[in-house]
Amino acid sequence: MLKKLTLWGMTCLFSTSLLAQNPAIIPAPTQATFSKGAFALGNSLVLAGPKSTELTTIYAHLTSKLTQVAGKKVQWLPDQSSSASMAAIRFTLNSKPDAALGNEGYSLISDAKGVHIRANKPVGIFYGIQTLIQLLPKEIESKQAVAGVSWKVPYVNIVDAPRFAWRGMMLDVSRHFFTKEEVKQFIDEMVAYKYNVLHWHLTDDEGWRVEIKSFPNLTKKGAFNVKKVGHFTDFSKPLPNEPRTYGGFYTQEEIKEIVKYGQDRFVNIMPEIDVPGHSMAAVASYPELSCTPDAVNYQVISGEPFIDWSHGHPEALQDNTLCPANEKVYTFLDQVMGEVSSLFPFEYIHMGGDECPKNYWDKNPQILAMRKELGLKNSQEVQAHFVRRLEKIITSKGKRMMGWDEILEGGGLPKSTAVMSWRGMDGGIQAAKDGHEVIMTPNNHVYIDLMQGDKAIEPPVYKTVRLRDSYAFEPVPAGVDARLVKGGQANLWSEQLFNYRHLQYMTYPRSFAIAEALWSEPKNRNWDNFIGRVESHMARFDVAQKKYAPSMYEPIIQVSRNALGELTVLPSTEISGLTIHYSFDHSYPDQFYPMVNDAVVVPKDATVMKIVTYRGNKAMGRTMDLTVADMIKRAN
């Protein structure tokens, strides 16, 4: 058995290494042919491309990489110049559209003559340049000049175009605020992997982040709470004298600047104003928006518990909802959506609609009277009524509405409303059957704020989504009209994100997997090949000093009891080619320690099992401490 297991592991390792020998492009191109050889970049480089204001930013980015990092002297020529054909790197916009490339695709040829990128539109050249950067040596990711590098582009012939038009990432800045410069950095890191939509979650119980001039208290009071350190949602309730100075917001001018920054990188930004639940920041700022008289005493939440989830649905300990029976709420939303729509040119506004507690509504006299007047059977139909009214407001601003899949409940959702399916795929399937456009964001695949490895070593969140779960994401379920699935996105909620470095840790490498699910054709996706490319990009991240998670190297743990009642542990690996080693004596195992070949019986007096993975003589994962007390809980 040991020989077979070892041979299998060596075979998988060889296969991964062999597949990874080709240039490591993420997401995988539609068609790619790799040849022996590489085009060497001279010390003086001539680049030629069409004059286009849309390409100014990416031209400047590439020039900066080539001059400041690679040390090249760069000269640009117009693509129409008689000398353009002699350029080392040339960009061309097709005079006649190439159907294979569509709006966002490109072709990239690197051979002995140089590098030539063609596209139908400027955005295609933009994505071609992202691929070109990935083809260059990893040192191109450095922030400073790097000497002694052979700057070459391998010979390739690529024809590439995205599978889906909507390739999104959601950034929650409400639970923890991220600065204007950090949002720009997030956009830069998105586009390197060909994402094109930033879903910007701007309001929630813990903070209102967008300046609304007609309601200044939303940011004067609603943007700040009490700074807490520890595990979010388990914090103590703030004391009256604790300063409410933690947080921040974006002025309207800053939002315009960020929107323009995204446009220059072909990123659309969709704002989310989360209502009618998740609205404590708004209620604390303007208590008259609530149904609950005690709202005059409410404060912006600082991470303390205020929702009871023990019933399988949210029940509020404090009423964090806007009152659907209060006309002031609709006046408020009309003005808010008017200002928001003027800031964001994208066609959609996201209205949230998720996780709305209704226990206060069920006993509120105003809402009960409204139910009777309008013939609404329950509080769910009350929310559906609210959603329909909000849809008219958003439509009146020249926008389309989108919401989380809860907005399907209660009936009557206008067909023009798009649905974002997060509670698995069922909401998206139902929405598509009802004729709605759908964005697939199932939490069991694309919620990258969740743990990405075993809870014994990962920062604690309630659930795990491993890299392989993200790579298994298929946006179009069987039986669904693919034309209604606009695409999907990775969602990054920020309850446990206290700084940008940890944001990167949670984002990578899982966002690589989701990028590939949204760009690449299913036939071009291969797990072992993907892992080889991920490792290459981890090396690039090391050069760039970006943070990422090593969780794919760490074991998946199964604990049970055998027929004798003994605790047994069966670690396995997410990727091939690793061996697992362990100890029970509190010493740190290495490759010379016992190797896991089958379930391991836990000695009766042991208190901790230390586990580590190796590839050959190199430790790959972090050493994991699995306590016996925790094992007993898992086994039970």
C-alpha positions in Angstrom: 0.0 0.0 0.0 2.8 2.4 0.9 4.6 1.8 -2.4 1.4 2.4 -4.4 0.6 5.6 -2.5 4.2 6.9 -2.9 4.2 6.1 -6.6 0.8 7.7 -7.1 2.1 10.8 -5.3 5.3 11.0 -7.4 3.2 10.6 -10.6 0.9 13.4 -9.6 3.9 15.6 -8.7 5.5 14.9 -12.0 2.3 15.7 -13.9 1.9 19.0 -12.0 5.5 20.0 -12.7 5.2 19.0 -16.4 2.0 21.0 -16.9 3.5 24.0 -15.1 6.4 24.1 -17.5 4.4 26.2 -20.0 4.0 29.9 -19.1 1.8 30.3 -16.1 -1.2 32.4 -17.3 -4.1 33.0 -15.0 -6.9 32.8 -16.0 -6.2 30.1 -18.6 -6.5 31.4 -22.2 -9.1 30.1 -24.7 -6.4 28.9 -27.1 -2.7 28.9 -26.6 0.2 27.3 -28.4 3.6 27.3 -26.8 6.8 27.0 -28.8 10.5 26.6 -27.9 12.4 29.8 -27.7 11.8 33.3 -26.5 12.0 36.9 -27.7 14.7 38.9 -25.9 13.9 42.5 -25.0 16.8 44.8 -25.9 18.0 47.6 -23.8 16.2 50.1 -26.0 12.7 49.1 -26.9 10.4 50.5 -29.5 6.7 50.1 -28.8 3.9 51.0 -31.2 0.2 51.3 -30.5 -3.0 53.2 -31.4 -3.4 56.6 -30.0 -6.3 56.1 -27.6 -7.2 58.0 -24.4 -8.7 54.7 -23.2 -5.2 53.1 -23.3 -3.2 55.9 -21.7 -3.2 54.4 -18.3 -2.2 50.9 -19.4 0.5 52.2 -21.7 1.9 54.2 -18.8 1.7 51.1 -16.5 3.6 49.0 -19.0 6.2 51.7 -19.7 6.8 52.0 -15.9 7.3 48.3 -15.6 9.8 48.2 -18.5 11.8 51.3 -17.5 11.7 51.3 -13.7 11.9 47.6 -13.1 13.5 46.1 -16.2 15.8 49.1 -16.8 14.8 49.5 -20.5 14.7 52.7 -22.5 11.3 52.9 -24.1 10.2 54.8 -27.2 6.5 54.8 -28.4 5.4 55.1 -32.0 1.9 55.5 -33.4 0.6 52.2 -34.8 0.1 53.9 -38.1 3.8 54.9 -38.3 5.7 53.4 -41.2 8.2 52.1 -38.6 5.5 50.5 -36.4 6.1 47.0 -38.0 9.7 47.1 -36.6 8.5 47.7 -33.0 9.6 45.1 -30.5 6.1 45.2 -29.0 3.2 46.3 -31.1 -0.5 46.8 -30.3 -3.2 46.9 -33.1 -6.9 47.6 -33.1 -8.5 45.5 -35.8 -10.0 47.6 -38.7 -12.4 44.7 -39.2 -13.7 43.0 -36.0 -12.5 39.4 -35.4 -15.5 37.5 -34.2 -13.4 35.1 -32.2 -12.2 38.0 -30.0 -15.5 39.7 -29.3 -15.5 42.9 -27.2 -12.9 42.0 -24.6 -10.7 39.4 -26.3 -7.2 39.7 -27.8 -4.6 37.8 -29.7 -1.0 37.7 -28.6 1.8 36.4 -30.8 5.4 36.3 -29.5 8.0 35.0 -32.0 11.4 36.0 -33.3 10.0 39.2 -34.8 8.7 40.5 -31.4 5.4 40.7 -29.6 2.1 41.6 -31.4 -1.2 42.1 -29.5 -4.4 42.6 -31.5 -7.9 43.3 -30.4 -11.2 44.7 -31.6 -11.4 47.3 -28.8 -9.1 49.0 -26.4 -10.2 46.8 -23.5 -8.9 43.8 -25.4 -5.5 45.4 -25.7 -5.7 46.1 -22.0 -6.2 42.4 -21.2 -3.5 41.4 -23.7 -1.1 43.6 -21.8 -2.1 41.8 -18.5 -1.2 38.5 -20.1 2.1 40.0 -21.5 3.1 41.0 -18.0 2.4 37.5 -16.8 4.7 36.1 -19.6 7.6 38.3 -18.4 9.9 37.0 -15.6 8.5 37.2 -12.1 10.9 40.0 -11.3 8.7 42.4 -13.4 6.4 42.4 -10.3 9.1 44.2 -8.2 8.6 47.7 -7.0 12.2 48.7 -7.8 14.8 48.0 -10.5 16.1 44.4 -10.7 19.5 43.6 -12.2 20.7 40.4 -13.7 17.4 39.2 -15.2 17.1 37.8 -18.7 14.1 39.8 -19.9 12.4 37.5 -22.5 8.9 36.8 -23.6 8.4 33.0 -24.4 7.2 32.2 -27.9 3.4 31.8 -27.8 0.3 32.1 -30.0 -2.7 33.0 -27.9 -6.3 33.7 -28.9 -8.3 34.6 -25.8 -11.7 36.0 -24.9 -13.8 35.8 -21.7 -16.6 33.3 -21.1 -18.7 35.7 -19.1 -19.2 39.5 -19.3 -19.6 39.9 -15.5 -16.4 39.0 -13.7 -16.8 40.7 -10.3 -15.3 41.1 -6.9 -17.3 42.5 -4.0 -15.5 44.6 -1.4 -17.2 45.3 1.9 -15.9 48.6 3.3 -18.7 48.9 5.9 -17.6 46.5 8.6 -14.0 47.8 8.3 -13.2 50.9 6.4 -10.5 50.8 3.6 -9.0 54.0 2.4 -9.3 55.5 -1.1 -5.8 54.4 -1.9 -6.5 50.9 -0.7 -9.6 50.7 -2.9 -7.5 51.7 -5.8 -4.9 49.1 -5.0 -7.7 46.5 -4.8 -8.8 47.6 -8.3 -5.2 47.2 -9.6 -5.0 43.7 -8.2 -8.4 42.7 -9.6 -7.6 43.7 -13.2 -4.3 41.8 -13.2 -6.5 38.7 -13.3 -9.1 40.2 -15.7 -11.9 41.0 -13.3 -14.1 43.9 -14.6 -16.7 44.7 -11.9 -16.2 46.0 -8.4 -19.3 45.5 -6.3 -18.7 48.1 -3.6 -20.7 47.3 -0.4 -20.9 50.8 1.0 -23.5 50.7 3.9 -24.3 48.3 6.7 -24.9 48.2 10.4 -21.3 49.1 11.2 -20.8 52.0 8.9 -22.2 54.3 6.2 -19.4 55.1 3.8 -20.8 57.3 1.1 -21.3 61.1 1.6 -25.0 62.0 1.0 -25.3 65.8 1.1 -29.0 65.8 1.8 -28.5 63.6 4.9 -25.1 64.7 6.4 -25.6 62.8 9.6 -25.2 59.5 7.7 -21.4 60.2 7.6 -21.1 62.6 10.6 -22.5 59.9 12.9 -23.1 56.8 10.8 -19.5 56.4 9.5 -17.9 55.9 12.9 -18.0 53.4 15.8 -15.9 52.2 18.7 -12.6 50.6 17.8 -12.4 47.0 19.0 -9.7 44.4 18.7 -10.4 40.7 18.8 -13.0 38.5 17.1 -15.7 40.6 15.3 -19.3 39.8 16.4 -18.0 38.7 19.8 -17.0 42.1 21.1 -18.3 43.5 24.3 -21.0 46.2 24.1 -19.3 49.6 23.9 -19.6 51.8 27.0 -21.1 55.3 26.8 -17.7 57.0 27.3 -15.8 55.0 24.7 -14.9 57.3 21.7 -16.7 56.7 18.5 -13.9 57.7 16.2 -13.1 54.5 14.3 -14.2 54.3 10.6 -14.4 56.8 7.9 -16.2 57.6 4.6 -15.6 58.7 1.1 -16.6 62.2 0.0 -18.4 62.5 -3.3 -15.3 63.9 -4.9 -13.3 60.9 -3.7 -15.9 58.5 -5.1 -15.8 60.3 -8.5 -12.0 59.8 -8.4 -12.3 56.1 -7.6 -14.9 55.6 -10.3 -12.6 57.3 -12.8 -9.7 55.2 -11.6 -11.8 52.1 -12.3 -12.9 53.3 -15.7 -9.3 53.9 -16.7 -8.8 50.2 -16.0 -12.1 49.0 -17.7 -13.7 48.3 -14.3 -17.4 49.2 -13.7 -18.2 50.0 -10.1 -21.6 49.0 -8.7 -22.6 50.6 -5.4 -24.6 48.7 -2.8 -26.9 50.6 -0.4 -28.1 47.7 1.8 -31.7 48.0 2.8 -34.2 47.4 4.5 -32.1 45.3 6.9 -28.4 45.9 7.6 -29.4 49.6 8.2 -28.3 50.3 11.7 -25.9 53.0 10.6 -28.7 54.8 8.9 -31.2 54.3 11.8 -28.7 55.5 14.4 -28.1 58.6 12.3 -31.8 59.3 11.6 -34.0 57.4 14.1 -37.2 58.6 12.4 -36.5 56.0 9.7 -37.2 53.2 12.2 -40.5 51.6 13.3 -39.1 51.2 16.8 -39.4 54.1 19.4 -36.2 53.0 21.1 -34.2 53.7 18.0 -33.5 57.2 19.4 -31.0 55.4 21.7 -29.4 53.3 19.0 -25.7 53.6 18.1 -23.7 52.3 15.1 -22.7 48.7 15.8 -19.1 48.2 16.7 -19.0 44.4 16.3 -21.0 43.4 19.3 -23.7 40.7 19.0 -27.1 42.2 18.0 -28.7 39.5 15.8 -29.8 36.1 17.1 -29.2 33.3 14.5 -30.1 30.4 16.7 -33.5 30.1 15.0 -32.1 29.5 11.6 -33.1 33.0 10.5 -32.1 36.4 11.8 -34.0 37.8 14.8 -32.9 41.3 15.8 -32.0 42.1 19.4 -32.1 45.7 18.2 -34.2 46.7 15.2 -31.7 47.4 12.4 -34.4 47.9 9.7 -35.9 50.8 7.8 -39.6 51.0 8.4 -41.5 49.9 5.3 -44.7 51.6 6.6 -43.1 55.0 7.0 -43.3 57.4 4.0 -40.3 59.2 5.3 -38.2 56.1 4.4 -39.2 56.3 0.7 -38.4 60.0 0.6 -35.1 59.3 2.2 -34.3 56.5 -0.3 -35.4 58.7 -3.2 -32.9 61.3 -2.2 -30.1 58.8 -1.4 -30.5 56.9 -4.6 -30.6 60.2 -6.6 -27.2 61.2 -5.2 -25.8 57.7 -5.6 -26.9 57.4 -9.2 -25.2 60.7 -10.0 -21.9 59.4 -8.7 -21.9 56.0 -10.4 -22.4 55.7 -14.2 -22.8 51.9 -14.1 -26.3 50.8 -15.0 -26.9 48.9 -11.8 -27.5 49.9 -8.1 -27.5 47.0 -5.6 -30.1 47.4 -2.9 -29.1 44.5 -0.6 -32.4 42.9 0.6 -30.6 40.1 2.5 -30.9 38.9 6.1 -33.7 41.3 7.1 -35.0 40.5 10.6 -38.8 40.7 10.8 -39.5 40.0 14.5 -40.0 43.7 15.2 -42.2 44.0 12.1 -44.4 41.1 13.2 -45.6 43.1 16.2 -45.4 46.7 15.0 -48.7 48.6 14.9 -47.8 50.7 11.8 -46.7 47.6 9.8 -49.7 45.5 11.0 -52.0 48.4 9.8 -50.2 48.5 6.5 -50.6 44.7 6.0 -54.3 45.0 6.6 -54.7 48.0 4.3 -52.7 46.4 1.4 -53.8 42.8 2.0 -50.3 41.6 2.7 -50.3 38.2 4.4 -47.1 38.4 6.4 -43.9 40.3 6.9 -42.2 38.7 4.0 -44.8 40.2 1.7 -44.2 43.5 3.5 -40.5 43.3 2.4 -41.6 42.4 -1.2 -43.8 45.5 -1.2 -40.8 47.5 0.0 -38.6 46.0 -2.7 -41.1 46.9 -5.4 -41.4 50.5 -4.3 -37.6 50.8 -4.1 -37.3 49.4 -7.7 -39.5 52.2 -8.9 -37.3 54.7 -7.2 -34.1 53.3 -8.7 -35.7 53.0 -12.1 -36.7 56.7 -11.9 -33.0 57.5 -11.6 -32.2 55.8 -14.9 -30.7 52.7 -13.2 -31.6 49.0 -12.9 -31.9 47.4 -9.5 -30.1 44.3 -8.3 -30.5 42.5 -5.0 -29.5 39.4 -3.1 -31.7 36.3 -3.7 -34.0 37.0 -0.7 -35.7 39.6 -2.9 -37.4 36.7 -4.7 -39.4 35.9 -1.6 -42.8 37.4 -1.2 -43.4 37.5 -5.0 -44.0 40.3 -7.5 -40.4 41.1 -8.3 -40.2 43.2 -11.5 -38.6 41.3 -14.4 -36.0 44.1 -14.9 -34.5 43.4 -11.5 -31.4 41.3 -11.5 -30.7 38.7 -8.8 -27.4 37.9 -7.1 -27.6 34.3 -5.8 -25.6 33.8 -2.6 -27.3 31.1 -0.6 -26.0 28.4 -3.0 -27.3 28.3 -6.5 -31.0 27.7 -5.8 -31.9 31.4 -5.8 -30.2 31.9 -9.1 -31.9 28.9 -10.7 -35.3 30.2 -9.5 -34.6 33.7 -10.7 -33.5 32.5 -14.2 -36.6 30.4 -14.4 -38.6 33.5 -13.6 -36.8 35.4 -16.4 -34.4 37.5 -14.3 -30.8 38.1 -15.1 -28.6 36.4 -12.6 -25.1 36.9 -11.1 -24.0 33.7 -9.4 -22.2 34.2 -6.1 -22.8 31.0 -4.1 -21.3 31.2 -0.6 -20.0 27.6 -0.7 -17.7 28.5 -3.6 -16.9 32.2 -3.8 -17.2 33.7 -0.3 -13.5 34.4 0.1 -13.9 35.9 3.6 -14.6 32.3 4.9 -11.8 30.1 6.2 -9.7 28.5 3.4 -8.3 25.7 5.5 -8.7 23.8 8.8 -10.0 25.8 11.8 -7.0 24.6 13.8 -4.8 27.1 11.9 -7.0 29.5 10.0 -8.3 32.8 11.4 -11.7 31.8 12.8 -14.8 32.2 10.7 -17.9 30.0 10.8 -17.3 28.0 7.6 -14.6 26.8 5.2 -14.3 27.3 1.5 -11.1 25.7 0.3 -9.2 26.6 -2.9 -10.6 23.5 -4.6 -14.2 24.5 -3.7 -13.6 27.8 -5.5 -12.0 26.1 -8.5 -15.1 23.9 -8.7 -17.4 26.9 -9.2 -19.5 26.5 -12.3 -21.7 29.6 -12.8 -24.3 27.9 -15.1 -26.2 25.1 -13.4 -27.8 22.3 -15.5 -31.1 23.2 -16.9 -30.7 27.0 -16.6 -30.8 29.3 -19.7 -27.1 30.4 -19.9 -28.1 33.6 -21.6 -29.6 34.8 -18.3 -26.4 34.1 -16.3 -24.4 37.3 -16.7 -21.5 35.8 -14.8 -20.4 35.6 -11.2 -18.1 37.1 -8.6 -16.0 36.6 -5.5 -17.4 38.2 -2.3 -15.1 39.6 0.4 -17.0 40.5 3.5 -14.9 42.5 6.0 -16.1 41.5 9.5 -12.7 39.8 10.2 -10.6 42.0 7.9 -8.8 44.5 10.1 -6.1 45.6 7.6 -5.2 45.4 3.9 -2.6 42.7 4.4 -5.2 40.3 5.8 -7.5 41.3 2.9 -4.8 40.0 0.5 -4.4 36.8 2.6 -8.1 36.0 2.3 -8.3 37.0 -1.4 -5.4 35.0 -2.8 -5.1 32.3 -4.2 -8.9 31.7 -4.2 -9.6 34.7 -6.4 -7.3 33.1 -9.0 -9.7 30.1 -9.1 -12.8 32.3 -9.4 -11.2 34.4 -12.2 -10.6 31.2 -14.1 -14.2 30.0 -13.6 -15.4 33.3 -15.1 -13.0 33.8 -17.9 -11.9 30.4 -19.1 -13.8 27.7 -21.0 -14.5 24.6 -18.8 -12.5 22.4 -21.3 -9.4 24.5 -20.5 -9.6 24.1 -16.8 -7.4 21.4 -15.1 -6.8 21.2 -11.3 -3.2 20.0 -11.3 -2.3 22.4 -14.1 -4.0 25.2 -12.2 -2.0 24.4 -9.0 1.3 24.6 -10.9 0.3 28.0 -12.2 -0.8 29.2 -8.7 2.6 28.3 -7.4 4.2 30.4 -10.1 2.0 33.3 -9.2 2.8 32.9 -5.5 6.5 33.4 -6.5 5.4 36.5 -8.3 3.6 37.7 -5.2 6.8 37.1 -3.2 8.6 39.5 -5.5 5.8 42.0 -5.3 5.6 41.6 -1.5 1.9 40.8 -1.6 0.4 38.5 0.9 -1.4 35.2 0.1 -2.5 32.1 2.0 -0.5 28.9 2.0 -3.6 27.0 3.1 -3.7 24.7 0.0 -0.6 23.0 1.4 -2.2 22.2 4.7 -4.1 19.0 5.5 -7.8 18.4 5.5 -8.6 16.8 8.8 -11.1 14.0 9.5 -11.6 12.8 13.1 -13.6 9.7 14.1 -13.6 6.8 16.5 -12.7 3.2 15.5 -14.4 0.0 16.6 -12.4 0.1 19.8 -13.6 3.6 20.6 -10.2 5.1 20.0 -9.8 8.6 18.5 -8.4 8.4 14.9 -7.2 11.2 12.7 -7.1 10.9 8.9 -5.3 13.9 7.3 -5.4 14.2 3.6 -4.2 16.8 1.1 -6.0 19.2 -1.2 -3.2 19.1 -3.8 -1.1 16.1 -5.0 2.6 15.5 -4.4 2.7 16.2 -0.6 3.6 13.9 2.3 2.1 14.5 5.8 4.2 14.1 9.0 3.1 14.3 12.6 4.1 14.1 16.3 2.2 13.6 19.6 5.1 14.6 21.9 4.9 18.4 21.4 8.0 18.4 19.2 7.9 20.0 15.7 7.7 17.3 13.0 9.8 17.4 9.8 10.2 15.1 6.9 12.0 12.5 9.1 9.0 12.1 11.4 6.3 9.4 10.9 4.4 9.9 7.6 0.6 9.5 7.4 -0.4 6.5 5.3 -3.7 5.7 6.9 -5.8 6.8 9.9 -3.6 7.5 12.9 -4.7 6.3 16.3 -4.3 9.0 19.0 -2.3 7.8 22.0 -4.6 7.8 25.1 -2.4 10.3 27.0 -1.7 12.7 24.1 -2.9 16.3 24.3 -1.9 17.6 20.9 -1.0 16.3 17.5 1.3 18.5 15.4 1.0 18.0 11.6 3.0 19.4 8.7 3.3 18.7 5.0 6.4 18.3 2.9 7.3 18.1 -0.8 10.5 16.2 -0.8 12.7 17.9 1.7 10.9 21.2 1.8 8.1 22.1 4.3 5.2 23.4 2.3 2.5 24.2 4.9 2.5 25.7 8.3 2.7 23.4 11.3 -0.8 22.7 12.6 -1.6 22.1 16.2 -4.6 19.8 16.6 -5.6 19.5 20.3 -7.1 16.3 21.6 -9.9 18.3 23.2 -10.8 19.6 19.8 -10.5 16.1 18.3 -13.1 14.9 20.8 -15.5 17.6 19.8 -15.1 16.8 16.2 -15.5 13.1 16.7 -18.7 13.7 18.7 
